[in-house]
Amino acid sequence: MAENKAFPHEVIREGDEVILNINCEKFSRLPSLENDPLTMANTVDILTESPNVTKIVFAQKRSYEYDYNQTMLLVEIAKVYSSIIKDKDAYGYAALASQPECSRFAAAWYATLRHLSADLLKSDPIGCYVELKREYREEKIRQEHSDAVYQKCGMRYLGILSRIIDLLDATKLIQLIKPYLAGYRLGDRSPYMRVFIPSIKPDFMFTKLMAEYPIEGEEVDNYLAEENEITVFELPNTIQYLYHVMPPEFKLSEDEYELLDTAREIMAEHKPQRSEFVDPQRMRQVFISIGKDLIEELLEQRKQKMSPKKIEVLANILVRYTVGFGLIEVLLSDDKVQDITINSPLGEIPIFIVHQDYGECYTNIIPTRTESESWASKLRMISGRPLDEANPILDTELELPNARARVAVIAPPLNPSGIAYAFRRHRDKPWTLPLFIANRMINPLAAGIISFIIDGNRTMLVAGTRSAGKTSLMGGVLTEIMRKYRVITIEDTLELPVSALRNLGYNIQPMKVGAALTKGTAEVPAEEGIRTTLRMGDSALIIGEVRSTEARALYEAMRVGAMANVVAGTIHGDSPYGVFDRVVNDLQVPRTSFKATDVIIVANPIRSADGLHRWRRVTQITEVRKHWEQDPLLENGFVDLMKYSTDKDELEPSADLINGDSDVLKAIAGNVKDWAGNWDAVWDNILLRTKIKETLVEFAQKNKMPNLLEADFVIQSNDSFHKISDKIKEEVGSLDSKRIFFDWNEWFKRQVKKSKLI
């Protein structure tokens, strides 16, 4: 380790990085290039001896890291300083006093040069530059009013001033700051805040965070996500917004940081087992309890006192950065964050997110390689799946106390620059059709038709492109299945809201099967899992996503389950024909088997003309007819029941639907005595379901009662609808829609009043 008068330091090589690590534990002030001239001066001193540095890190209770671009600004200043100090012939006293008659002026000029080009240049290069230019102008004026000897000697002094000004003019720091120098006063550090913005990392963390707000950013939104402060900025030079998060762990005192760091070292000795991750909620509670006891013990040893509330906060932070996922958990705690992307190489690139309101944003969080490897180890343990050279892809799910997410990880050799992650956040509660109406993904009539099709036990595929909302929509479909039926779900990555539905009283059994791209695990293949469900009794079958060879088994289940239970799955495809092409041509399902599909619901993102905005919409509800032989598109095998209108920004019913020309809906009606051969009665029931969904959404929005659209109430509403329908049928001998709606509406009013929601 090298020594400097102020800071002990060492130069560390990590791959292509040359890191100047400066120990500031004994430094009495906060180490800051932008705020502290002494920190800057000592750093420039060190850089004159280590000019190849690419990153500067000040280590105190927190680490303050300046990235490559910021480091290069100071490296240039150090080179200018070094060249001036070393070249005494060009810049020293002798250069000013080369003529005997000049010696009487040289001492004063040299003192000024020494102050500006040595002391001030290191601690305040911007101030040095401004003072040099002022001194140059003032010296020219002095020479105009002086004798010939002073003018002759002064030309050499002006030449030295000009050369130093030119050296500084060529530096990137001065070029960046020049537009902001009008009215500058010596000692003003605000210009440095424009270019030096460190990422900050407490000792107990690995992930870094850019804590400062962007100077030129315009704040467009701010809110709290749990205890985390979220601020969204619009910046002048990019169309991406900055998602700036400030969690409580960055607002602790130095004593609290030291306490957490000690506690982390002790807790890190425990190596979690896979069994501890089976119930994340319970595991978290156990470790928080352990963390509280540990913090209380450390406080007692140090004879310090702390409020129970503060101990609880510190224990949560401690668990987050030991057995948890650090700042990933902070991002996932914001229900407006939909996707999180972490690209390699780690330590250089910020985390990116997709925000519900602002689309694609970059964040003020920079993950490190150490943190990334820790996440990978935990995900291997949670999933029981490998992540290595033979299996460089890992798909799994992450369940936290307040969030669920699907995680995709890629590692070398597929990703040559390290490990990269993609997190897809799932809603804490199941989606419902009324929620989709409120978000304009579907309209009430579409919800009525989907409800009718589900009760009719049809087979269904929910199709769409990536991020179209397929899995969310399938979750909404699940809430339409009556709770009296058993439901089996099959997924390779658990994304459907099974736990939440089980807590709401569903008879639901999840099955997890092997991922198509994973080898060498004990997991059951997807197609075998699907065939197993056919031996597990009468059940609705929901497939998380149809990806590979399980497609044949799914269609086997569709053919066996037809007319008896709902069989549904999600699949990639941007149109009904796109689904046919994928199933038949890519996945090798026979054409005749594809006819087991009754309905295809297509969800696709709709973009604005400027490309800056995107909305999720269901664009088609299409039935698959059975009369075609080779190509359903050419032989009219696809009939739209509803199709998206760009003008109205909603689904519109087709002429076939309005005229009752729907084989699927007629087939459902054929199994119900009241509806057989009576299209008007079928349409009337669809409109009844439509009206109930519409009433629910309108009332919730008008009275600002979003809880009415959540799964627990919507499922109660569906149950009530079915009970009332059965009761009216017994009383009057038919499904009288007016009577059913009246009784449902009365139930609705009573339930709302009973729940004290208004």
C-alpha positions, -999 to 999 in steps of 0.1 A, spaced: 0 0 0 13 34 -10 11 64 13 0 100 8 1 128 33 -37 127 35 -50 94 22 -34 59 23 -42 43 -10 -36 14 -33 -41 7 -70 -60 -25 -78 -63 -42 -111 -96 -59 -119 -97 -71 -155 -95 -40 -177 -102 -17 -147 -74 1 -128 -90 12 -95 -75 38 -72 -88 28 -38 -83 56 -12 -88 48 24 -106 78 41 -115 61 74 -93 86 93 -103 116 71 -123 140 92 -145 152 63 -167 135 37 -144 125 7 -159 143 -23 -143 156 -54 -172 179 -61 -175 195 -27 -141 193 -10 -110 210 -24 -87 191 -1 -100 157 -14 -95 169 -50 -60 182 -43 -48 150 -27 -64 129 -54 -46 149 -81 -13 144 -62 -19 106 -63 -29 106 -100 4 123 -110 21 90 -98 -7 67 -111 -18 82 -145 -34 49 -158 -62 48 -132 -97 43 -147 -118 45 -115 -115 63 -82 -130 49 -50 -130 66 -16 -137 42 12 -152 55 44 -183 41 62 -197 43 27 -178 39 -6 -179 68 -30 -170 57 -66 -163 79 -96 -166 60 -129 -143 61 -159 -156 92 -175 -153 112 -143 -119 98 -134 -105 108 -169 -115 144 -162 -92 145 -132 -65 124 -148 -62 151 -175 -58 178 -148 -32 157 -130 -12 155 -163 -14 192 -168 -2 198 -132 26 173 -136 39 188 -169 39 223 -153 58 212 -122 83 191 -140 92 215 -168 110 242 -148 127 255 -180 93 265 -194 74 274 -163 99 280 -134 115 311 -119 144 309 -143 122 313 -173 108 346 -159 143 359 -148 163 349 -179 173 385 -184 190 404 -155 167 434 -158 137 410 -153 148 397 -119 131 425 -100 97 415 -114 102 377 -116 96 370 -79 61 385 -78 52 368 -111 65 334 -100 46 337 -67 14 342 -87 22 314 -111 31 291 -82 -2 298 -64 -23 294 -96 -6 265 -114 4 245 -83 -19 250 -53 -51 262 -69 -48 239 -100 -49 208 -78 -77 218 -55 -98 239 -79 -88 236 -116 -119 256 -127 -110 284 -103 -74 282 -115 -85 285 -151 -107 315 -144 -80 332 -123 -54 326 -150 -76 343 -176 -83 372 -153 -45 375 -145 -37 374 -182 -62 403 -190 -50 424 -160 -14 418 -169 -20 431 -204 -35 462 -190 -6 467 -166 19 464 -195 0 490 -215 7 515 -187 43 504 -179 77 512 -192 95 494 -220 116 472 -197 85 459 -178 67 453 -212 97 433 -225 100 412 -194 62 408 -191 59 393 -226 76 361 -212 51 361 -182 22 365 -206 35 336 -227 36 313 -197 1 323 -187 -12 317 -222 5 282 -224 -11 271 -192 -45 285 -203 -42 265 -235 -33 233 -217 -65 237 -195 -86 247 -225 -78 213 -240 -91 194 -210 -125 179 -211 -134 193 -177 -129 229 -188 -148 222 -221 -177 208 -202 -179 237 -177 -172 267 -200 -209 273 -207 -216 278 -170 -187 301 -160 -205 335 -165 -205 352 -131 -183 325 -115 -168 334 -82 -136 318 -69 -144 290 -44 -178 281 -59 -179 243 -62 -213 241 -79 -197 236 -114 -181 204 -102 -215 191 -92 -224 190 -128 -197 166 -138 -187 147 -106 -215 126 -93 -203 96 -73 -222 63 -69 -225 55 -32 -223 22 -14 -224 16 23 -200 -10 37 -226 -36 42 -238 -34 5 -222 -43 -28 -246 -25 -52 -239 12 -58 -264 41 -60 -261 75 -75 -276 95 -47 -275 130 -61 -303 144 -82 -293 153 -118 -287 191 -120 -303 195 -154 -332 171 -147 -368 182 -145 -388 165 -119 -420 150 -134 -431 128 -106 -424 117 -70 -440 92 -47 -433 67 -20 -431 29 -27 -433 15 8 -405 35 26 -385 42 -6 -386 77 -21 -391 76 -59 -384 106 -81 -388 105 -119 -367 130 -139 -369 141 -176 -335 149 -189 -325 172 -218 -303 149 -238 -323 116 -238 -358 104 -243 -354 80 -214 -366 91 -180 -344 87 -149 -360 66 -122 -342 78 -90 -348 58 -59 -336 67 -24 -341 38 1 -338 43 38 -304 25 39 -288 56 23 -301 79 50 -286 63 81 -261 78 105 -225 67 105 -230 48 137 -259 30 122 -238 21 91 -211 7 114 -237 -13 134 -251 -28 102 -217 -36 88 -208 -55 120 -241 -73 121 -237 -83 84 -203 -99 90 -218 -120 118 -249 -130 99 -229 -138 67 -214 -168 85 -248 -185 81 -252 -202 48 -289 -205 39 -302 -239 28 -327 -244 0 -353 -256 25 -353 -221 40 -365 -206 7 -395 -229 4 -416 -204 24 -401 -169 17 -425 -151 41 -416 -174 70 -379 -173 62 -379 -135 62 -397 -133 95 -373 -157 111 -342 -138 99 -357 -104 108 -362 -118 143 -326 -130 144 -315 -96 130 -333 -77 157 -318 -99 184 -283 -94 169 -287 -56 166 -300 -54 202 -270 -74 214 -245 -52 196 -262 -21 210 -260 -35 245 -223 -42 240 -217 -6 228 -239 8 255 -261 25 229 -299 29 228 -322 28 199 -360 28 195 -378 -5 187 -390 11 154 -355 19 143 -342 -15 153 -370 -30 131 -359 -8 101 -323 -18 105 -332 -55 108 -352 -53 76 -322 -37 58 -298 -63 73 -320 -92 59 -323 -75 26 -285 -75 21 -278 -109 35 -303 -136 26 -323 -111 4 -317 -95 -30 -306 -60 -20 -318 -31 -41 -336 -55 -65 -361 -59 -36 -364 -21 -34 -373 -19 -72 -398 -48 -69 -415 -31 -40 -428 -4 -64 -459 -19 -80 -454 6 -110 -422 -12 -120 -431 -39 -145 -397 -51 -158 -361 -49 -145 -331 -54 -168 -295 -58 -156 -269 -60 -184 -233 -71 -183 -205 -62 -177 -216 -55 -141 -203 -24 -123 -205 -1 -153 -241 0 -165 -271 11 -145 -302 -10 -140 -330 -4 -165 -367 -7 -158 -400 -5 -175 -424 18 -156 -461 17 -158 -464 54 -165 -431 64 -180 -421 34 -201 -384 25 -203 -362 43 -178 -327 40 -165 -321 40 -128 -295 55 -104 -285 19 -93 -253 2 -106 -250 -34 -96 -216 -49 -91 -201 -83 -101 -200 -94 -64 -237 -87 -59 -246 -104 -92 -228 -136 -83 -246 -136 -50 -280 -133 -67 -270 -162 -91 -261 -184 -61 -294 -177 -44 -314 -183 -76 -297 -217 -81 -306 -226 -46 -342 -214 -48 -349 -231 -82 -328 -263 -78 -317 -256 -114 -281 -253 -127 -264 -222 -140 -230 -231 -155 -212 -235 -188 -234 -265 -197 -266 -247 -187 -259 -209 -192 -297 -201 -190 -317 -202 -158 -355 -195 -158 -371 -194 -123 -394 -174 -101 -386 -151 -72 -411 -147 -44 -406 -119 -19 -429 -107 10 -444 -79 -12 -437 -90 -48 -434 -119 -72 -412 -120 -103 -401 -142 -131 -364 -142 -135 -343 -150 -165 -305 -153 -162 -279 -157 -189 -243 -166 -181 -211 -175 -200 -205 -188 -226 -238 -176 -239 -231 -142 -224 -193 -137 -228 -192 -105 -206 -206 -121 -175 -241 -126 -160 -272 -107 -170 -307 -107 -156 -343 -99 -165 -370 -97 -139 -406 -96 -149 -427 -83 -119 -460 -100 -113 -488 -82 -96 -491 -89 -59 -528 -98 -63 -544 -117 -92 -556 -97 -121 -593 -97 -128 -614 -90 -159 -628 -58 -142 -593 -46 -136 -585 -51 -173 -616 -31 -181 -604 -3 -159 -570 -4 -176 -587 -5 -211 -571 -38 -220 -605 -51 -227 -640 -36 -227 -671 -48 -207 -685 -68 -237 -652 -87 -241 -653 -95 -204 -688 -108 -208 -679 -130 -237 -648 -144 -219 -669 -151 -188 -695 -169 -210 -668 -190 -227 -651 -200 -194 -684 -211 -179 -690 -230 -212 -658 -251 -205 -642 -243 -238 -605 -247 -248 -586 -215 -251 -552 -201 -260 -541 -166 -249 -516 -154 -274 -494 -124 -278 -459 -110 -282 -434 -106 -254 -447 -82 -226 -482 -83 -241 -498 -94 -208 -505 -130 -217 -498 -144 -182 -517 -116 -165 -547 -122 -187 -546 -159 -179 -546 -150 -143 -578 -130 -149 -593 -160 -167 -586 -181 -136 -607 -158 -114 -637 -165 -137 -635 -203 -131 -660 -212 -104 -644 -221 -71 -663 -254 -69 -641 -268 -97 -607 -282 -92 -579 -264 -111 -545 -278 -120 -518 -255 -133 -486 -266 -151 -456 -242 -154 -419 -245 -158 -415 -211 -141 -442 -204 -115 -459 -171 -126 -497 -178 -122 -512 -165 -89 -517 -199 -75 -509 -191 -38 -532 -160 -39 -561 -181 -54 -556 -209 -29 -559 -183 -1 -591 -171 -17 -606 -206 -14 -597 -222 -48 -592 -260 -50 -560 -255 -70 -529 -277 -75 -498 -263 -91 -473 -285 -109 -438 -275 -118 -421 -291 -148 -387 -289 -164 -378 -259 -185 -372 -267 -222 -337 -253 -222 -325 -268 -189 -306 -301 -189 -294 -325 -162 -321 -319 -136 -346 -342 -119 -376 -322 -130 -404 -340 -149 -406 -330 -186 -436 -307 -194 -453 -332 -217 -452 -359 -190 -466 -334 -165 -495 -326 -187 -503 -363 -194 -502 -369 -156 -530 -344 -151 -553 -366 -172 -550 -392 -146 -557 -369 -117 -595 -367 -120 -619 -341 -132 -600 -308 -133 -597 -276 -153 -561 -275 -168 -541 -243 -172 -507 -243 -189 -484 -215 -180 -468 -213 -215 -467 -236 -245 -431 -236 -256 -420 -269 -269 -428 -306 -271 -455 -302 -244 -478 -288 -272 -488 -323 -284 -496 -333 -248 -517 -301 -244 -537 -309 -275 -542 -344 -262 -556 -328 -230 -578 -305 -251 -593 -333 -270 -599 -354 -239 -611 -325 -218 -634 -310 -246 -670 -304 -235 -661 -312 -198 -635 -287 -184 -617 -256 -193 -583 -263 -209 -562 -231 -215 -527 -220 -221 -506 -191 -232 -484 -191 -263 -463 -166 -283 -481 -154 -315 -493 -121 -328 -525 -133 -346 -547 -165 -348 -528 -176 -379 -495 -169 -361 -506 -193 -333 -516 -219 -359 -482 -215 -377 -464 -219 -344 -484 -249 -331 -485 -268 -364 -453 -259 -382 -429 -251 -353 -442 -275 -326 -453 -303 -350 -489 -307 -337 -511 -324 -363 -535 -300 -381 -565 -320 -371 -554 -317 -334 -552 -279 -337 -590 -280 -343 -594 -288 -306 -587 -251 -300 -620 -233 -296 -610 -197 -289 -578 -177 -294 -575 -144 -275 -547 -122 -289 -531 -95 -267 -506 -71 -283 -489 -39 -273 -503 -8 -291 -478 20 -297 -483 57 -303 -472 72 -336 -441 89 -320 -430 55 -306 -427 69 -270 -459 53 -256 -472 18 -254 -505 3 -241 -515 -33 -236 -547 -42 -255 -565 -74 -264 -567 -70 -302 -587 -101 -312 -611 -127 -297 -613 -153 -324 -631 -187 -326 -615 -216 -345 -641 -235 -366 -637 -272 -375 -647 -275 -412 -613 -265 -427 -588 -291 -439 -554 -275 -447 -553 -238 -440 -577 -222 -416 -569 -187 -429 -577 -196 -465 -607 -218 -456 -624 -193 -432 -615 -214 -402 -608 -182 -381 -639 -161 -373 -634 -130 -352 -659 -125 -324 -643 -91 -315 -616 -71 -331 -596 -40 -319 -605 -7 -335 -577 18 -335 -601 47 -339 -621 39 -308 -592 23 -289 -613 -7 -279 -626 -41 -291 -657 -40 -313 -681 -69 -319 -680 -85 -354 -710 -89 -376 -707 -126 -370 -711 -122 -333 -740 -97 -335 -758 -120 -360 -752 -151 -338 -730 -168 -363 -706 -183 -338 -701 -221 -337 -684 -220 -303 -711 -199 -286 -738 -221 -302 -720 -252 -290 -720 -238 -254 -757 -230 -258 -764 -265 -270 -755 -279 -236 -779 -256 -217 -816 -264 -220 -827 -227 -218 -803 -216 -246 -804 -245 -271 -814 -230 -305 -821 -196 -289 -795 -171 -299 -814 -142 -283 -812 -160 -249 -774 -165 -254 -768 -129 -264 -790 -118 -235 -769 -137 -210 -736 -123 -225 -750 -88 -221 -761 -96 -185 -725 -106 -177 -713 -75 -195 -736 -52 -175 -725 -67 -142 -688 -62 -150 -695 -27 -163 -715 -17 -132 -688 -30 -109 -660 -10 -127 -681 22 -131 -691 22 -94 -655 15 -83 -641 43 -104 -668 68 -95 -665 62 -58 -627 58 -59 -629 22 -45 -603 2 -64 -606 -27 -39 -639 -36 -56 -619 -46 -87 -595 -69 -68 -598 -107 -69 -614 -113 -35 -644 -91 -43 -647 -100 -80 -647 -137 -71 -674 -130 -45 -694 -112 -72 -690 -141 -96 -702 -166 -69 -732 -143 -62 -740 -141 -99 -741 -179 -102 -761 -184 -70 -786 -158 -80 -789 -172 -115 -796 -207 -101 -822 -192 -76 -840 -173 -104 -841 -203 -126 -858 -223 -99 -883 -196 -91 -894 -186 -127 -882 -215 -148 -858 -194 -169 -826 -173 -166 -844 -139 -165 -816 -114 -170 -835 -85 -155 -844 -104 -124 -808 -117 -121 -793 -82 -125 -817 -67 -100 -809 -93 -73 -772 -91 -80 -773 -53 -78 -791 -55 -44 -764 -80 -32 -737 -56 -45 -751 -27 -25 -755 -47 6 -720 -61 3 -704 -27 -2 -723 -13 28 -715 -43 49 -678 -40 42 -680 -3 52 -663 6 19 -685 37 16 
